C-alpha cells in the first residue's frame, strides 16, 4: 500500500474523492424528503457515481457525458416506443415492443464496430441500449412508465453531475497534462540512454559495473502506445485548462509518441550490442571510440533539449549556427567508415562496428523527425516563444540550440553515407 501511494500520491486524493461523491448521492436515501421524491430509483445515482468517476477529469467527463446523454435519449425513445406500441391495442403491444428492441439493439451493436465511435462513444452506446431495453421492456408490466423513466433519468443525471463536480473542483487530475508529461518523460529516457551508451559500450570488462541498469528506462516506451491513445481520448473531453487551450492538437501527441517508439526500437537494437558475445578488440575500439561517444552523447543532448522544450512548452526561434563539435562528430564517424581503417581487422569485428555506426546514424535521422513533429506541435498549440532579451545571457538555452542543430547536422547526412566492406 505504501509503494502504491508513493508512486503517485494523487491516488490517495482520488480515493477520498470517490468516497465523498458516493456519500453525497447516498443522501437521497438517508433523508426522507429526498427519498420520497425519487424512491428506490435513488440507487441509480449511487450506481452512476461508482461507474462514472475515474482518476482523470477527461475520463470522468467522457463517461459522465456519455452516460447522461445516452440515458436521456434512451429514456425519451423508450417512452416513445411504449406509446406507439399502445396505439394498436394490448394484443399487438408485445410484438411491436419486441420489434423496436430488436431494431435498436441490432443497429447500436453494429455502430459500435465503427472505430471512431468505439473509441469515444462505446460506453454511451452501451448505456443507450441498456436503458432503452430496461424502460421499454419493463414498461410493458408497469403502466407508470413515464414516471419511472423520469426518475431513472433524473437520478442518473444527478449522479453523473456529482461525479463530474467532485472530479473537476477537488484536486483535479488532467489527462492532457499527464499526456504532455508522458511525452517529455519518454524523450528524457531516450536521452538518458544515448548519453550513457558510448561510455558503457567501450567499458572494459575489468572495470566496475557502471550505470547499465539506469540505461534500461527506455524499455517502458516500447509499450506506451495504449496509454497514449487512452490519454489522448480522455484529453479531448476536457475543457481548456492551464496552458492547454480550446481545441488543443492532442492528436499530434500520437505522432510524437509513434516517432519516439520508433527511436526506442532502434535503441533496443543498439542496446543488444552492449550484451553481444562478439566484442571489438581494444585496437578497433581505440579507432572508433571518440567518434561513437561523441555522436551518441551529442544526440542524447539534442533529445534532452527537445524534452526540455516539450516540458516547458517553449521553443527557441531564429536560426542557430551549427557547432563545430557536432560537425566533427558526424564527419569523423562517416570518414572512419569510408576509409581503409578497417583493413586487417576481423570481418566479424567490422560487422559489429558497422552495425553500431548504422544504428547511431539511424537514430540521428529519427531524432530529426521528432524535432520536426515537436515544431509542428508548437505551431499548432502556440507554444510560448522566448523573446530575444530572454535568450541573451542564457547559456543553457544557447547550448540547447547548439545541441539541437548538432542532431540535425548529423542526421541530414545519414542517407548519404555508404559502408563498403571489401
ZAKOLDO-679477 format. One record per residue (C-alpha): residue in one letter; x, y, z. Coordinates in steps of 0.25 Angstrom, whole numbers, plus 5000, padded with zeros to 4 digits. Each point is the difference from the previous one (the first is absolute). Layout:
N
AXYZ;...
END
This chain:
422
X500050005000;X501150095003;X500749984987;X498750024992;X499850145007;X501450044999;X500049974985;X498950104998;X499550085012;X498850044992;X499449865002;X499850035014;X499250134997;X499249934989;X499649895010;X499450115010;X499350074988;X499349874996;X499649985015;X499550155000;X499249994987;X499349875004;X499750055014;X499350134994;X499149924991;X499749905011;X499350115007;X498849984991;X499849875008;X500350065014;X499050124999;X498549975000;X499650124992;X501049964989;X499749865000;X498550024998;X500350084987;X500849894994;X499749875007;X500849884997;X500550074987;X501050085009;X500949885000;X500350034985;X500750125005;X501049925009;X500249904989;X500350114990;X501050075008;X500749865002;X500149974985;X500250144995;X501150065009;X501449984995;X501450045004;X500150114990;X499150124996;X499949964986;X499749855003;X498950055010;X499450104990;X500049904989;X499349895008;X499050105006;X499650074987;X499949874993;X499149945011;X499250135002;X499750024985;X499849864998;X499049995011;X499250124996;X499949954986;X499749865003;X498950045010;X499350094990;X500049894989;X499649905010;X498850085004;X499750034986;X500149854996;X499149975012;X499050104995;X500049954985;X499849865005;X498850035008;X499350064987;X499549874993;X499649945013;X500449915011;X500249874992;X501050064990;X500850085011;X501049895003;X500249974985;X500350154997;X500950015012;X500849884996;X500250064986;X500450135006;X501049945009;X500649914989;X500250114990;X500650105010;X500949895007;X500549954986;X500250144995;X500850055012;X500849875001;X500450024985;X500450145003;X500949965011;X500949934989;X500450144994;X501450035005;X499750155003;X498749975007;X500649895009;X501250095004;X499150115005;X498649965002;X500049855002;X499650015015;X498950104996;X499549904989;X500049895010;X499250085011;X499050054989;X499749864996;X499949955015;X499150125004;X499149994988;X499849855002;X499750025015;X499050114998;X499349944988;X499949855005;X499750035015;X498950104995;X499249894995;X499749965014;X500150145006;X498950104996;X500850115006;X501149994990;X500150164999;X500250025015;X501049885000;X500850064988;X500050145007;X500549955013;X501149914994;X500550114990;X500050105012;X500749925009;X501149964990;X500250144996;X500150045015;X501149895002;X500750044987;X500150155004;X500449975014;X501249914995;X500450114990;X499950115010;X500949935010;X501049954990;X500150144994;X500050095012;X500749925010;X501549984997;X499849974985;X500849904992;X500150054986;X500349894989;X500550104991;X501150045010;X500349865002;X500149974985;X501050124999;X500949965011;X500049864995;X500550054986;X501150085007;X500449885009;X500149914989;X501050094993;X500850025012;X500149845001;X500550004986;X501050115003;X500549935013;X500349874992;X500750074989;X500950095009;X500549885007;X500149904989;X501450044995;X500749985013;X499249875003;X500349944987;X501550035001;X500149965015;X501049895002;X499649875006;X501050035012;X499450135003;X498950005011;X498550004996;X499550144996;X498650054998;X499649894991;X498749975007;X499650154999;X500149994985;X498849914999;X499050105004;X499750024985;X499349865000;X498750065005;X499950084988;X499849874991;X498749975007;X499450145001;X499150014988;X498849955007;X500250105012;X500250124990;X498749964992;X499250005013;X500650135005;X499750074986;X498649955000;X499850055015;X500750134997;X499050034988;X498850005010;X500750105010;X499750155000;X501150104998;X501050005012;X501350065003;X500950024987;X499149904993;X499050094992;X498749964993;X500249904988;X501449975004;X500649914990;X500049875008;X500149914988;X501450064998;X500549935012;X499749874994;X500950034988;X501150045010;X499849875008;X500149924988;X501350064996;X500549995014;X499749855000;X500749984986;X501250075006;X499949905013;X499949884991;X501350044993;X500650035014;X499549865004;X500949944988;X501150095005;X499949955014;X500249864995;X501450044995;X500350025015;X499749855003;X500649954987;X500949885001;X500950064989;X500750125005;X501150084992;X501449995004;X500750115008;X500750054987;X498750014993;X499350075012;X501150115000;X499750034985;X498650025002;X499850045015;X500150154999;X499050014988;X499049905006;X500050075013;X499950144994;X498949964991;X499249935011;X500150115010;X499750114991;X498749934995;X499749985015;X500150155003;X499250034988;X498949915004;X500150065014;X499850144995;X498849954992;X499449945013;X500350135008;X499350084989;X498849915001;X499950015015;X500150155000;X499150024988;X501150104994;X500849994988;X501250094995;X499850084988;X500950044989;X501249934993;X501149955009;X501449984994;X500549854999;X501049975010;X501449954996;X499949895011;X498849934993;X500550024986;X501349935004;X499249885007;X499249984987;X501250014991;X500949925008;X499149895001;X499749994985;X501450024996;X500549885009;X498949914993;X500550044986;X501550005002;X500849875000;X500250015015;X499349865001;X501149934992;X500649885008;X498850005010;X499249875001;X498750004992;X499249975012;X500550135007;X499850084988;X498549964999;X499950035015;X500550144998;X499250034988;X498749955007;X500250105011;X500450114991;X498849984991;X499149995012;X500550135005;X499850074987;X498649954999;X499750055014;X500550144996;X499150004988;X498849965009;X500450115010;X499850104988;X498649954998;X499750015014;X500550145000;X499150044988;X498849945007;X500250085012;X500250134992;X498749964993;X499349985014;X500650145004;X499450064988;X498649945002;X500050025015;X500650145000;X501249975010;X500650125006;X501150054992;X501250065008;X500350154997;X501450044996;X500350065013;X499649875007;X501049924991;X501150095003;X500849975012;X499449865001;X501249904997;X499149885002;X499150044989;X501150034991;X500649875003;X498649934997;X499950074987;X501449954996;X499749865004;X498750014992;X500850044988;X501049895003;X499049894998;X499450064988;X501450024994;X500449865002;X498649944996;X500050084987;X501149924995;X499549865004;X499449964987;X501350044992;X501049915008;X500549874993;X500749895007;X500849914991;X500749885006;X501049934991;
END
